[in-house]
Amino acid sequence: MVMKGMRIGEAKKYVADKLHCDVFDLTDSAKMKEIRESLDLGTVNDRPHASYGMSAKIKIAELLDIKIPSVELFKKKLGAAL
């Protein structure tokens, strides 16, 4: 995913702010596991009753207030099916 118009440092700061953590925490796998579980954003390993796949992507897009192309396409197709 590319955060258009942002340099890497700006993008990391944006994500860290949205997740209420430090930029350094983004590279800490243990800390990120806790954050992802607490926000139900999906994890690398499958957990019972946790979001995964498109559900996790939708939550990430909403939390970070960004557009993810696959999420937008999914919503468009879902809207046409209703």
MOPAC internal coordinates of N, CA, C and O (Angstrom, degrees):
PM7 1SCF
backbone

  N    0.0000 0     0.00 0     0.00 0    0    0    0
  C    1.4328 1     0.00 0     0.00 0    1    0    0
  C    1.5130 1   108.99 1     0.00 0    2    1    0
  O    1.2310 1   120.34 1   -43.09 1    3    2    1
  N    1.2893 1   116.96 1   136.91 1    3    2    1
  C    1.4513 1   121.94 1  -179.63 1    5    3    2
  C    1.5237 1   108.47 1  -113.71 1    6    5    3
  O    1.2310 1   120.84 1   -47.89 1    7    6    5
  N    1.3149 1   115.99 1   132.11 1    7    6    5
  C    1.4579 1   120.49 1   175.90 1    9    7    6
  C    1.5220 1   106.06 1   -95.82 1   10    9    7
  O    1.2310 1   121.24 1   -87.08 1   11   10    9
  N    1.3024 1   115.23 1    92.92 1   11   10    9
  C    1.4613 1   121.75 1  -172.91 1   13   11   10
  C    1.5173 1   111.72 1   -58.75 1   14   13   11
  O    1.2310 1   122.05 1   -41.33 1   15   14   13
  N    1.3282 1   113.69 1   138.67 1   15   14   13
  C    1.4539 1   120.34 1   177.05 1   17   15   14
  C    1.5159 1   114.23 1    83.01 1   18   17   15
  O    1.2310 1   120.07 1  -178.64 1   19   18   17
  N    1.3285 1   117.47 1     1.36 1   19   18   17
  C    1.4621 1   119.97 1  -179.81 1   21   19   18
  C    1.5208 1   110.07 1  -117.96 1   22   21   19
  O    1.2310 1   121.23 1   -40.11 1   23   22   21
  N    1.2934 1   115.26 1   139.89 1   23   22   21
  C    1.4583 1   120.17 1   170.71 1   25   23   22
  C    1.5322 1   106.90 1   -75.88 1   26   25   23
  O    1.2310 1   120.66 1   -16.14 1   27   26   25
  N    1.3224 1   116.34 1   163.86 1   27   26   25
  C    1.4739 1   120.75 1  -174.82 1   29   27   26
  C    1.5349 1   111.71 1   -57.15 1   30   29   27
  O    1.2310 1   120.02 1   136.83 1   31   30   29
  N    1.3083 1   117.57 1   -43.17 1   31   30   29
  C    1.4658 1   120.75 1   179.62 1   33   31   30
  C    1.5172 1   112.13 1   -62.86 1   34   33   31
  O    1.2310 1   120.75 1   138.59 1   35   34   33
  N    1.3403 1   116.18 1   -41.41 1   35   34   33
  C    1.4654 1   121.08 1   177.84 1   37   35   34
  C    1.5265 1   110.72 1   -64.61 1   38   37   35
  O    1.2310 1   120.57 1   137.49 1   39   38   37
  N    1.3342 1   116.52 1   -42.51 1   39   38   37
  C    1.4656 1   120.82 1  -179.67 1   41   39   38
  C    1.5291 1   111.00 1   -64.21 1   42   41   39
  O    1.2310 1   120.55 1   137.40 1   43   42   41
  N    1.3227 1   116.56 1   -42.60 1   43   42   41
  C    1.4687 1   120.00 1   178.36 1   45   43   42
  C    1.5239 1   110.48 1   -62.21 1   46   45   43
  O    1.2310 1   120.34 1   136.45 1   47   46   45
  N    1.3292 1   116.96 1   -43.55 1   47   46   45
  C    1.4664 1   121.16 1   179.72 1   49   47   46
  C    1.5228 1   110.17 1   -63.47 1   50   49   47
  O    1.2310 1   120.05 1   138.21 1   51   50   49
  N    1.3294 1   117.51 1   -41.79 1   51   50   49
  C    1.4591 1   122.22 1   179.14 1   53   51   50
  C    1.5282 1   110.42 1   -59.57 1   54   53   51
  O    1.2310 1   120.57 1   130.95 1   55   54   53
  N    1.3356 1   116.51 1   -49.05 1   55   54   53
  C    1.4660 1   121.02 1  -179.31 1   57   55   54
  C    1.5247 1   110.42 1   -64.53 1   58   57   55
  O    1.2310 1   120.17 1   134.76 1   59   58   57
  N    1.3229 1   117.28 1   -45.24 1   59   58   57
  C    1.4664 1   120.74 1   179.48 1   61   59   58
  C    1.5293 1   110.80 1   -59.49 1   62   61   59
  O    1.2310 1   120.33 1   137.58 1   63   62   61
  N    1.3233 1   116.97 1   -42.42 1   63   62   61
  C    1.4680 1   120.04 1   178.55 1   65   63   62
  C    1.5269 1   111.10 1   -62.71 1   66   65   63
  O    1.2310 1   120.03 1   137.18 1   67   66   65
  N    1.3196 1   117.55 1   -42.82 1   67   66   65
  C    1.4642 1   121.43 1   179.60 1   69   67   66
  C    1.5285 1   111.51 1   -65.37 1   70   69   67
  O    1.2310 1   120.53 1   147.08 1   71   70   69
  N    1.3431 1   116.59 1   -32.92 1   71   70   69
  C    1.4630 1   120.72 1   179.98 1   73   71   70
  C    1.5283 1   112.27 1   -88.59 1   74   73   71
  O    1.2310 1   120.41 1   177.52 1   75   74   73
  N    1.3311 1   116.82 1    -2.48 1   75   74   73
  C    1.4626 1   122.80 1  -178.63 1   77   75   74
  C    1.5320 1   111.43 1    57.94 1   78   77   75
  O    1.2310 1   121.41 1  -130.36 1   79   78   77
  N    1.3374 1   114.92 1    49.64 1   79   78   77
  C    1.4616 1   120.32 1   177.91 1   81   79   78
  C    1.5258 1   109.14 1  -141.77 1   82   81   79
  O    1.2310 1   120.62 1    -2.94 1   83   82   81
  N    1.3181 1   116.42 1   177.06 1   83   82   81
  C    1.4610 1   121.40 1   176.00 1   85   83   82
  C    1.5205 1   109.71 1   -84.04 1   86   85   83
  O    1.2310 1   120.64 1   -24.19 1   87   86   85
  N    1.3207 1   116.39 1   155.81 1   87   86   85
  C    1.4631 1   120.98 1   176.76 1   89   87   86
  C    1.5273 1   109.41 1   -58.22 1   90   89   87
  O    1.2310 1   120.25 1   141.90 1   91   90   89
  N    1.3284 1   117.14 1   -38.10 1   91   90   89
  C    1.4616 1   121.62 1   179.47 1   93   91   90
  C    1.5290 1   111.57 1   -59.24 1   94   93   91
  O    1.2310 1   120.08 1   145.53 1   95   94   93
  N    1.3290 1   117.45 1   -34.47 1   95   94   93
  C    1.4662 1   121.76 1  -179.20 1   97   95   94
  C    1.5299 1   112.25 1   -63.55 1   98   97   95
  O    1.2310 1   119.85 1   155.13 1   99   98   97
  N    1.3259 1   117.90 1   -24.87 1   99   98   97
  C    1.4643 1   121.16 1  -179.31 1  101   99   98
  C    1.5217 1   112.40 1   -62.15 1  102  101   99
  O    1.2310 1   120.27 1   156.62 1  103  102  101
  N    1.3338 1   117.08 1   -23.38 1  103  102  101
  C    1.4656 1   120.89 1   179.17 1  105  103  102
  C    1.5268 1   113.00 1  -101.28 1  106  105  103
  O    1.2310 1   120.34 1  -178.91 1  107  106  105
  N    1.3166 1   116.95 1     1.09 1  107  106  105
  C    1.4620 1   121.91 1   179.64 1  109  107  106
  C    1.5276 1   108.41 1   -95.80 1  110  109  107
  O    1.2310 1   120.69 1   -74.04 1  111  110  109
  N    1.3244 1   116.28 1   105.96 1  111  110  109
  C    1.4671 1   120.02 1  -173.92 1  113  111  110
  C    1.5357 1   112.64 1   -61.69 1  114  113  111
  O    1.2310 1   119.79 1   143.39 1  115  114  113
  N    1.3114 1   118.01 1   -36.61 1  115  114  113
  C    1.4638 1   120.38 1   179.60 1  117  115  114
  C    1.5285 1   110.55 1   -67.66 1  118  117  115
  O    1.2310 1   120.51 1   135.46 1  119  118  117
  N    1.3181 1   116.64 1   -44.54 1  119  118  117
  C    1.4632 1   121.18 1   179.58 1  121  119  118
  C    1.5296 1   110.55 1   -65.05 1  122  121  119
  O    1.2310 1   120.39 1   137.37 1  123  122  121
  N    1.3374 1   116.86 1   -42.63 1  123  122  121
  C    1.4575 1   120.26 1  -179.70 1  125  123  122
  C    1.5249 1   111.38 1   -66.83 1  126  125  123
  O    1.2310 1   120.13 1   147.04 1  127  126  125
  N    1.3235 1   117.36 1   -32.96 1  127  126  125
  C    1.4680 1   120.11 1   176.26 1  129  127  126
  C    1.5305 1   109.38 1   -61.26 1  130  129  127
  O    1.2310 1   120.57 1   135.09 1  131  130  129
  N    1.3293 1   116.52 1   -44.91 1  131  130  129
  C    1.4659 1   120.95 1   178.23 1  133  131  130
  C    1.5303 1   111.22 1   -61.89 1  134  133  131
  O    1.2310 1   120.83 1   135.17 1  135  134  133
  N    1.3293 1   116.02 1   -44.83 1  135  134  133
  C    1.4636 1   120.31 1  -178.61 1  137  135  134
  C    1.5207 1   110.43 1   -64.11 1  138  137  135
  O    1.2310 1   120.53 1   133.10 1  139  138  137
  N    1.3365 1   116.59 1   -46.90 1  139  138  137
  C    1.4627 1   120.35 1  -178.84 1  141  139  138
  C    1.5308 1   111.07 1   -62.58 1  142  141  139
  O    1.2310 1   120.28 1   139.68 1  143  142  141
  N    1.3244 1   117.06 1   -40.32 1  143  142  141
  C    1.4626 1   119.86 1   178.69 1  145  143  142
  C    1.5227 1   111.28 1   -67.54 1  146  145  143
  O    1.2310 1   120.03 1   137.72 1  147  146  145
  N    1.3301 1   117.55 1   -42.28 1  147  146  145
  C    1.4654 1   119.78 1  -178.03 1  149  147  146
  C    1.5278 1   111.81 1   -66.87 1  150  149  147
  O    1.2310 1   120.19 1   150.10 1  151  150  149
  N    1.3332 1   117.25 1   -29.90 1  151  150  149
  C    1.4614 1   121.26 1  -179.58 1  153  151  150
  C    1.5307 1   112.57 1   -98.63 1  154  153  151
  O    1.2310 1   120.37 1  -177.51 1  155  154  153
  N    1.3247 1   116.89 1     2.49 1  155  154  153
  C    1.4665 1   123.82 1  -179.20 1  157  155  154
  C    1.5327 1   111.37 1    53.03 1  158  157  155
  O    1.2310 1   121.33 1  -130.03 1  159  158  157
  N    1.3361 1   115.06 1    49.97 1  159  158  157
  C    1.4580 1   121.42 1  -179.83 1  161  159  158
  C    1.5137 1   112.88 1   -98.43 1  162  161  159
  O    1.2310 1   120.00 1  -172.06 1  163  162  161
  N    1.2990 1   117.60 1     7.94 1  163  162  161
  C    1.4606 1   120.64 1  -177.43 1  165  163  162
  C    1.5207 1   110.13 1    86.34 1  166  165  163
  O    1.2310 1   121.00 1   -23.79 1  167  166  165
  N    1.2965 1   115.69 1   156.21 1  167  166  165
  C    1.4617 1   121.05 1   179.98 1  169  167  166
  C    1.5135 1   109.43 1  -134.54 1  170  169  167
  O    1.2310 1   120.85 1    -8.92 1  171  170  169
  N    1.3095 1   115.98 1   171.08 1  171  170  169
  C    1.4584 1   120.63 1   178.96 1  173  171  170
  C    1.5267 1   109.77 1   -64.13 1  174  173  171
  O    1.2310 1   120.66 1   137.99 1  175  174  173
  N    1.3175 1   116.34 1   -42.01 1  175  174  173
  C    1.4639 1   121.23 1   178.35 1  177  175  174
  C    1.5236 1   109.78 1   -97.69 1  178  177  175
  O    1.2310 1   120.85 1   -39.43 1  179  178  177
  N    1.3125 1   115.99 1   140.57 1  179  178  177
  C    1.4607 1   121.53 1  -179.38 1  181  179  178
  C    1.5227 1   110.55 1   -67.08 1  182  181  179
  O    1.2310 1   120.82 1   -43.12 1  183  182  181
  N    1.3300 1   116.04 1   136.88 1  183  182  181
  C    1.4567 1   122.11 1   176.47 1  185  183  182
  C    1.5160 1   108.49 1  -127.39 1  186  185  183
  O    1.2310 1   119.60 1   -35.52 1  187  186  185
  N    1.3234 1   118.36 1   144.48 1  187  186  185
  C    1.4634 1   119.92 1   176.86 1  189  187  186
  C    1.5278 1   110.82 1   -60.71 1  190  189  187
  O    1.2310 1   120.28 1   -39.90 1  191  190  189
  N    1.3247 1   117.06 1   140.10 1  191  190  189
  C    1.4650 1   124.33 1   175.31 1  193  191  190
  C    1.5289 1   113.88 1    64.95 1  194  193  191
  O    1.2310 1   119.72 1  -161.30 1  195  194  193
  N    1.3205 1   118.13 1    18.70 1  195  194  193
  C    1.4659 1   121.36 1   179.66 1  197  195  194
  C    1.5257 1   109.72 1  -106.78 1  198  197  195
  O    1.2310 1   121.15 1   -27.41 1  199  198  197
  N    1.3241 1   115.41 1   152.59 1  199  198  197
  C    1.4597 1   120.03 1   176.84 1  201  199  198
  C    1.5233 1   109.64 1   -67.59 1  202  201  199
  O    1.2310 1   121.14 1   -32.95 1  203  202  201
  N    1.3230 1   115.43 1   147.05 1  203  202  201
  C    1.4576 1   120.48 1   173.79 1  205  203  202
  C    1.5207 1   108.09 1  -153.57 1  206  205  203
  O    1.2310 1   120.74 1   -12.40 1  207  206  205
  N    1.2860 1   116.19 1   167.60 1  207  206  205
  C    1.4505 1   121.19 1   178.04 1  209  207  206
  C    1.5119 1   112.65 1    59.12 1  210  209  207
  O    1.2310 1   120.83 1    45.41 1  211  210  209
  N    1.3302 1   116.01 1  -134.59 1  211  210  209
  C    1.4610 1   121.63 1  -176.53 1  213  211  210
  C    1.5223 1   112.01 1   -62.57 1  214  213  211
  O    1.2310 1   119.98 1   144.99 1  215  214  213
  N    1.3041 1   117.64 1   -35.01 1  215  214  213
  C    1.4646 1   120.91 1   178.38 1  217  215  214
  C    1.5288 1   110.53 1   -59.41 1  218  217  215
  O    1.2310 1   120.55 1   134.79 1  219  218  217
  N    1.3206 1   116.56 1   -45.21 1  219  218  217
  C    1.4674 1   120.91 1   178.67 1  221  219  218
  C    1.5240 1   110.38 1   -65.68 1  222  221  219
  O    1.2310 1   120.06 1   139.06 1  223  222  221
  N    1.3472 1   117.50 1   -40.94 1  223  222  221
  C    1.4665 1   120.64 1   179.57 1  225  223  222
  C    1.5252 1   111.16 1   -62.26 1  226  225  223
  O    1.2310 1   120.51 1   138.68 1  227  226  225
  N    1.3229 1   116.62 1   -41.32 1  227  226  225
  C    1.4638 1   120.40 1   179.44 1  229  227  226
  C    1.5203 1   110.21 1   -62.97 1  230  229  227
  O    1.2310 1   120.11 1   136.38 1  231  230  229
  N    1.3215 1   117.39 1   -43.62 1  231  230  229
  C    1.4609 1   120.98 1   178.83 1  233  231  230
  C    1.5289 1   111.06 1   -62.67 1  234  233  231
  O    1.2310 1   120.15 1   139.85 1  235  234  233
  N    1.3335 1   117.31 1   -40.15 1  235  234  233
  C    1.4633 1   121.63 1   178.90 1  237  235  234
  C    1.5285 1   110.01 1   -64.29 1  238  237  235
  O    1.2310 1   120.26 1   134.04 1  239  238  237
  N    1.3330 1   117.12 1   -45.96 1  239  238  237
  C    1.4680 1   120.71 1   179.45 1  241  239  238
  C    1.5221 1   110.92 1   -60.22 1  242  241  239
  O    1.2310 1   120.25 1   137.84 1  243  242  241
  N    1.3274 1   117.13 1   -42.16 1  243  242  241
  C    1.4612 1   120.80 1  -179.88 1  245  243  242
  C    1.5213 1   111.15 1   -68.26 1  246  245  243
  O    1.2310 1   120.03 1   135.36 1  247  246  245
  N    1.3299 1   117.55 1   -44.64 1  247  246  245
  C    1.4551 1   121.37 1  -178.09 1  249  247  246
  C    1.5231 1   111.48 1   -63.33 1  250  249  247
  O    1.2310 1   120.73 1   135.84 1  251  250  249
  N    1.3421 1   116.22 1   -44.16 1  251  250  249
  C    1.4592 1   120.02 1  -177.68 1  253  251  250
  C    1.5300 1   112.75 1   -85.81 1  254  253  251
  O    1.2310 1   120.57 1   174.68 1  255  254  253
  N    1.3348 1   116.52 1    -5.32 1  255  254  253
  C    1.4623 1   122.05 1  -179.85 1  257  255  254
  C    1.5301 1   110.37 1    55.33 1  258  257  255
  O    1.2310 1   121.50 1  -128.09 1  259  258  257
  N    1.3461 1   114.74 1    51.91 1  259  258  257
  C    1.4610 1   121.81 1   179.93 1  261  259  258
  C    1.5235 1   108.75 1  -131.49 1  262  261  259
  O    1.2310 1   121.04 1   -14.59 1  263  262  261
  N    1.3237 1   115.62 1   165.41 1  263  262  261
  C    1.4581 1   120.61 1   175.46 1  265  263  262
  C    1.5245 1   108.43 1  -103.23 1  266  265  263
  O    1.2310 1   120.83 1   -52.21 1  267  266  265
  N    1.3186 1   116.02 1   127.79 1  267  266  265
  C    1.4567 1   123.00 1   175.09 1  269  267  266
  C    1.5236 1   105.66 1  -110.99 1  270  269  267
  O    1.2310 1   119.72 1   -59.75 1  271  270  269
  N    1.3403 1   118.14 1   120.25 1  271  270  269
  C    1.4672 1   120.45 1  -173.97 1  273  271  270
  C    1.5288 1   114.96 1   -49.84 1  274  273  271
  O    1.2310 1   119.61 1   136.09 1  275  274  273
  N    1.3282 1   118.35 1   -43.91 1  275  274  273
  C    1.4641 1   119.77 1  -178.76 1  277  275  274
  C    1.5326 1   111.62 1   -65.81 1  278  277  275
  O    1.2310 1   120.12 1   146.95 1  279  278  277
  N    1.3262 1   117.37 1   -33.05 1  279  278  277
  C    1.4650 1   121.12 1   177.63 1  281  279  278
  C    1.5262 1   109.75 1   -69.52 1  282  281  279
  O    1.2310 1   120.41 1   136.48 1  283  282  281
  N    1.3280 1   116.82 1   -43.52 1  283  282  281
  C    1.4632 1   120.80 1   179.20 1  285  283  282
  C    1.5259 1   110.68 1   -61.91 1  286  285  283
  O    1.2310 1   120.32 1   137.12 1  287  286  285
  N    1.3431 1   116.99 1   -42.88 1  287  286  285
  C    1.4583 1   121.20 1   178.50 1  289  287  286
  C    1.5287 1   111.00 1   -64.24 1  290  289  287
  O    1.2310 1   120.44 1   137.56 1  291  290  289
  N    1.3246 1   116.76 1   -42.44 1  291  290  289
  C    1.4585 1   121.51 1   178.44 1  293  291  290
  C    1.5269 1   110.78 1   -59.97 1  294  293  291
  O    1.2310 1   120.43 1   132.96 1  295  294  293
  N    1.3345 1   116.78 1   -47.04 1  295  294  293
  C    1.4602 1   121.25 1   179.84 1  297  295  294
  C    1.5227 1   110.94 1   -62.87 1  298  297  295
  O    1.2310 1   120.58 1   140.52 1  299  298  297
  N    1.3303 1   116.49 1   -39.48 1  299  298  297
  C    1.4636 1   120.80 1   178.94 1  301  299  298
  C    1.5248 1   110.43 1   -63.05 1  302  301  299
  O    1.2310 1   120.67 1   133.55 1  303  302  301
  N    1.3313 1   116.31 1   -46.45 1  303  302  301
  C    1.4626 1   120.07 1  -179.92 1  305  303  302
  C    1.5242 1   111.39 1   -67.28 1  306  305  303
  O    1.2310 1   120.49 1   142.62 1  307  306  305
  N    1.3120 1   116.68 1   -37.38 1  307  306  305
  C    1.4584 1   120.84 1   178.37 1  309  307  306
  C    1.5165 1   110.53 1   -65.12 1  310  309  307
  O    1.2310 1   120.52 1   138.52 1  311  310  309
  N    1.3129 1   116.62 1   -41.48 1  311  310  309
  C    1.4601 1   121.43 1   178.51 1  313  311  310
  C    1.5196 1   111.94 1   -62.23 1  314  313  311
  O    1.2310 1   120.16 1   142.57 1  315  314  313
  N    1.3289 1   117.30 1   -37.43 1  315  314  313
  C    1.4605 1   121.94 1   179.24 1  317  315  314
  C    1.5253 1   110.94 1   -70.72 1  318  317  315
  O    1.2310 1   120.23 1   153.33 1  319  318  317
  N    1.3260 1   117.17 1   -26.67 1  319  318  317
  C    1.4713 1   121.44 1  -177.50 1  321  319  318
  C    1.5284 1   111.50 1   -80.80 1  322  321  319
  O    1.2310 1   120.22 1   162.45 1  323  322  321
  N    1.3189 1   117.18 1   -17.55 1  323  322  321
  C    1.4703 1   120.25 1  -178.06 1  325  323  322
  C    1.4611 1   110.24 1   -85.08 1  326  325  323
  O    1.2310 1   120.10 1   180.00 1  327  326  325

